[in-house]
């Protein structure tokens, strides 16, 4: 399936006139967000830890020159940026269509492949390694927290005993078809420390945005959405009696949450769980 940037029009609406602004695209993927920003006159610094996106990044570099800079690293490393002069920081979280549809990467149970699931193949821990190295209780916690799997201890016991090394082996061990996708999702999130990456990146955002700048996050999983929601709430909550006037010292204001329209869902069913949340630095 062709990669379609989710909630792109809503993100662009929230950002407004971006001509001449500097935007950090923390999740480059196939470059859909970055290209849209560049087409509207912005300067873009894009992060992605997946080495397979280099060709798409090179293409944008050839087209837009110095207005585009690509960093082949996890977005948690935005803390290494040396400026607090960024106008907007955007996250399109989760997994990309290219990763799912590349059968050799081991993300999908539609293809028979080694049980890998690494977004950054330069790291050493695969899903097979994870199942082997963590305890049964730790594995059960991963399945429950990231896959919302009620019988997580049962599945953890099975996986520890059978030690699957391929996607089809893992799929065939899970007898209930409704649990297959959640198990794959939970292992992928754990292999790539996706929630830790989000927490680390968001902790750096406040020091990087200039006044008037926006941080916008598109989430796809309930845990990552909760992390974003709670983080933004901490930035915008006013301590004390909620009946009192808003404290003008609060540095951020919440933007309106968005979900995909019926038309977008018709064109891109993979957008069904997406939420867009954002804040503006005042």
C-alpha positions as CSV (number, residue, x, y, z in Angstrom):
1,X,0.0,0.0,0.0
2,X,1.3,3.5,-0.9
3,X,2.3,5.5,2.1
4,X,-0.3,8.3,2.8
5,X,0.6,10.9,5.4
6,X,-2.1,10.8,8.1
7,X,-4.0,14.0,9.1
8,X,-1.6,16.0,7.0
9,X,-4.2,18.7,6.1
10,X,-5.1,19.1,9.8
11,X,-1.4,19.5,10.7
12,X,-0.9,22.1,8.0
13,X,-4.0,24.0,9.2
14,X,-2.7,24.1,12.7
15,X,0.7,25.3,11.6
16,X,-0.7,28.0,9.4
17,X,1.6,30.1,7.2
18,X,4.9,28.3,7.4
19,X,6.8,30.1,4.7
20,X,10.2,30.9,6.0
21,X,9.7,29.0,9.3
22,X,12.0,26.3,10.5
23,X,10.3,23.0,11.3
24,X,11.7,19.8,12.9
25,X,10.0,16.8,11.3
26,X,10.8,14.1,13.9
27,X,9.5,11.2,11.9
28,X,10.6,11.5,8.3
29,X,9.3,8.1,7.0
30,X,8.6,8.4,3.3
31,X,8.9,12.2,3.5
32,X,5.3,13.1,3.1
33,X,5.2,15.7,5.9
34,X,8.6,17.1,5.1
35,X,7.7,17.5,1.4
36,X,4.5,19.3,2.3
37,X,6.4,21.7,4.6
38,X,9.1,22.4,2.0
39,X,6.5,23.0,-0.8
40,X,5.0,25.7,1.4
41,X,8.4,27.5,1.9
42,X,9.6,26.1,5.2
43,X,13.0,25.0,6.2
44,X,13.0,21.4,7.5
45,X,15.3,19.3,9.7
46,X,14.1,15.7,9.5
47,X,14.9,12.8,11.8
48,X,14.5,9.1,11.2
49,X,16.4,6.2,12.6
50,X,15.5,3.9,9.7
51,X,18.4,3.7,7.3
52,X,16.0,2.6,4.5
53,X,14.6,6.1,4.1
54,X,17.9,7.5,2.9
55,X,16.9,7.5,-0.8
56,X,13.7,9.5,-0.1
57,X,15.8,11.9,2.0
58,X,18.4,12.3,-0.7
59,X,15.7,13.1,-3.2
60,X,14.4,16.0,-1.1
61,X,17.9,17.2,-0.6
62,X,18.4,17.4,-4.3
63,X,15.2,19.2,-4.8
64,X,15.4,21.7,-1.9
65,X,19.1,22.0,-1.2
66,X,19.9,23.9,2.0
67,X,16.3,24.2,3.1
68,X,16.3,20.5,3.9
69,X,18.6,18.6,6.3
70,X,18.3,15.0,7.2
71,X,19.5,13.3,10.4
72,X,19.6,9.5,10.4
73,X,19.0,9.1,14.1
74,X,16.2,8.5,16.5
75,X,14.0,11.5,17.2
76,X,14.9,11.3,20.8
77,X,18.2,12.9,19.7
78,X,16.5,16.2,19.0
79,X,18.0,17.2,22.3
80,X,21.3,17.4,20.5
81,X,20.1,20.3,18.3
82,X,22.0,23.4,19.3
83,X,19.3,26.0,18.9
84,X,16.2,27.1,20.7
85,X,15.1,28.8,17.5
86,X,12.7,26.3,16.0
87,X,9.2,27.4,14.9
88,X,7.5,24.0,15.0
89,X,8.2,20.4,16.0
90,X,6.0,17.7,14.5
91,X,5.8,14.0,15.3
92,X,3.9,11.4,13.2
93,X,4.3,8.5,15.6
94,X,4.0,4.7,15.2
95,X,5.1,2.6,12.3
96,X,5.2,3.6,8.6
97,X,3.5,1.8,5.7
98,X,6.9,1.1,4.1
99,X,8.0,-0.8,7.2
100,X,4.9,-2.9,7.4
101,X,4.8,-3.7,3.7
102,X,8.5,-4.7,3.5
103,X,8.1,-8.4,4.4
104,X,11.7,-9.0,5.1
105,X,11.7,-6.6,8.1
106,X,9.5,-8.9,10.1
107,X,6.9,-6.4,11.2
108,X,3.9,-8.1,9.6
109,X,2.3,-11.5,9.9
110,X,1.3,-11.3,6.2
111,X,4.9,-12.3,5.2
112,X,7.1,-15.1,6.3
113,X,10.4,-13.6,7.5
114,X,12.8,-13.6,10.4
115,X,11.2,-12.2,13.5
116,X,13.2,-8.9,13.4
117,X,11.0,-5.8,13.9
118,X,13.9,-3.3,14.3
119,X,13.2,0.2,12.9
120,X,17.0,0.8,13.1
121,X,18.8,-2.3,11.8
122,X,22.0,-0.9,13.3
123,X,20.8,-2.0,16.7
124,X,21.2,-5.6,17.8
125,X,18.0,-6.6,19.7
126,X,15.4,-8.2,17.4
127,X,12.0,-9.5,18.5
128,X,13.5,-13.0,18.6
129,X,16.2,-11.7,21.0
130,X,13.6,-10.0,23.1
131,X,11.5,-13.1,23.6
132,X,14.6,-15.1,24.5
133,X,16.1,-12.6,26.9
134,X,13.3,-11.2,29.0
135,X,11.6,-13.1,31.8
136,X,8.1,-14.6,31.3
137,X,6.6,-12.0,33.6
138,X,8.4,-9.2,31.7
139,X,7.1,-10.5,28.4
140,X,3.6,-10.8,29.8
141,X,3.8,-7.1,31.0
142,X,4.9,-6.1,27.4
143,X,2.0,-8.0,25.8
144,X,-0.5,-6.5,28.3
145,X,0.7,-2.9,28.3
146,X,1.4,-2.5,24.5
147,X,-1.1,-5.0,23.1
148,X,-3.9,-4.8,25.7
149,X,-3.9,-8.6,25.7
150,X,-5.9,-10.0,28.5
151,X,-4.4,-13.5,28.5
152,X,-0.9,-12.1,28.4
153,X,0.6,-14.6,30.8
154,X,-0.7,-17.5,28.8
155,X,0.9,-16.1,25.6
156,X,4.1,-15.2,27.3
157,X,4.4,-18.8,28.6
158,X,3.8,-20.1,25.1
159,X,6.4,-17.8,23.5
160,X,9.0,-18.5,26.1
161,X,8.6,-22.3,25.6
162,X,8.4,-22.3,21.8
163,X,10.9,-19.5,21.0
164,X,9.5,-18.5,17.6
165,X,12.2,-17.2,15.1
166,X,9.9,-16.3,12.2
167,X,6.8,-14.2,11.7
168,X,4.7,-17.3,10.6
169,X,5.9,-19.3,13.6
170,X,4.8,-16.5,15.9
171,X,1.5,-16.1,14.0
172,X,0.8,-19.8,14.2
173,X,1.4,-20.0,18.0
174,X,-1.4,-17.5,18.6
175,X,-4.6,-19.5,18.0
176,X,-7.1,-16.6,18.3
177,X,-6.8,-14.5,15.1
178,X,-7.9,-11.4,17.1
179,X,-4.7,-11.5,19.2
180,X,-2.2,-11.8,16.3
181,X,-2.0,-8.1,15.4
182,X,-1.8,-7.0,19.1
183,X,1.0,-9.4,19.9
184,X,3.0,-8.2,16.9
185,X,2.3,-4.6,17.9
186,X,3.4,-5.2,21.5
187,X,6.7,-6.8,20.5
188,X,7.5,-4.1,17.9
189,X,6.9,-1.3,20.5
190,X,9.1,-3.0,23.0
191,X,11.9,-3.9,20.5
192,X,12.1,-0.2,19.4
193,X,11.5,1.3,22.9
194,X,8.9,3.5,21.2
195,X,7.4,4.9,24.4
196,X,10.8,5.7,25.8
197,X,11.7,7.5,22.6
198,X,8.5,9.6,22.8
199,X,9.1,10.6,26.5
200,X,12.7,11.5,25.8
201,X,11.9,13.6,22.8
202,X,9.0,15.5,24.4
203,X,11.2,16.3,27.4
204,X,13.4,18.3,25.0
205,X,10.7,20.1,23.1
206,X,10.2,22.9,25.6
207,X,13.8,24.1,25.3
208,X,13.8,24.0,21.5
209,X,10.6,26.0,20.5
210,X,10.6,29.8,20.2
211,X,7.6,31.8,21.4
212,X,4.6,31.2,19.0
213,X,6.0,27.8,18.1
214,X,3.9,24.7,18.0
215,X,4.5,21.1,18.9
216,X,2.1,18.8,17.0
217,X,1.9,15.0,17.6
218,X,-0.1,12.4,15.5
219,X,-0.5,9.2,17.6
220,X,-1.9,5.8,16.7
221,X,-1.6,3.8,19.9
222,X,-3.5,4.4,23.2
223,X,-0.3,4.3,25.2
224,X,1.6,6.8,23.1
225,X,-1.5,9.0,22.9
226,X,-1.8,9.0,26.7
227,X,1.9,10.0,27.0
228,X,1.4,12.9,24.6
229,X,-1.9,14.0,26.2
230,X,-0.5,13.8,29.8
231,X,2.7,15.7,28.8
232,X,0.7,18.5,27.1
233,X,-1.6,18.6,30.1
234,X,1.3,19.1,32.5
235,X,2.6,22.0,30.3
236,X,-0.8,23.7,30.1
237,X,-2.5,23.0,33.5
238,X,-2.8,25.9,35.9
239,X,-2.1,25.0,39.5
240,X,-4.7,26.0,42.1
241,X,-8.4,26.5,42.0
242,X,-9.8,25.9,38.5
243,X,-12.4,28.6,39.1
244,X,-9.8,31.3,39.2
245,X,-8.8,33.2,36.1
246,X,-6.2,31.6,33.8
247,X,-2.7,32.2,35.0
248,X,-1.0,34.2,32.3
249,X,2.4,32.7,33.3
250,X,1.5,29.4,31.7
251,X,3.9,29.0,28.8
252,X,1.7,26.7,26.6
253,X,-1.9,26.5,25.4
254,X,-3.6,23.4,24.1
255,X,-4.7,23.2,20.4
256,X,-7.8,21.5,19.4
257,X,-7.6,17.7,19.1
258,X,-8.3,16.2,15.7
259,X,-9.2,12.8,14.3
260,X,-9.5,11.6,10.7
261,X,-12.6,12.6,8.7
262,X,-14.8,10.0,7.1
263,X,-13.3,10.9,3.8
264,X,-9.7,10.4,5.0
265,X,-10.7,7.0,6.5
266,X,-12.2,6.0,3.2
267,X,-9.0,6.9,1.4
268,X,-6.6,5.5,4.1
269,X,-8.1,2.9,6.5
270,X,-4.7,2.8,8.4
271,X,-5.6,6.2,9.8
272,X,-8.5,4.9,11.8
273,X,-6.8,5.1,15.3
274,X,-5.0,8.4,14.7
275,X,-5.3,11.4,17.0
276,X,-3.6,14.8,16.5
277,X,-2.8,16.8,19.6
278,X,-0.8,20.0,19.8
279,X,0.3,22.9,21.9
280,X,1.5,26.4,21.1
281,X,4.2,28.3,23.1
282,X,2.9,31.7,24.2
